[in-house]
Amino acid sequence: MKTMTCRQLGGPCDLELSGATADEVIKAQDRHLREAVAAGDSAHEAAHEEMKARWRRPLRAMGWYRDTKKAFAEQPSR
């Protein structure tokens, strides 16, 4: 199990997101951003829009995904 923060994934806060794989942490980040924006947290709006835009631009998304997987691999296990 590894942990990354919302900020490490491009968000505005230090909420810790944990998962056994980078994909689990990315999905937790996506869920966190959706929930924060739905609750009216304007600080997360830009990151939420960026997350949605990432999947509309596959080549750019793959660069972000590759960088995130590398950052996840560098995190210590808990």
Secondary structure by P-SEA (a helix, b strand, c coil): ccccccccccccccbbbbcccaaaaaaaaaaaaaaaaaaccccaaaaaaaaaaaaacaaaaaaaaaaaaaaaaacccc
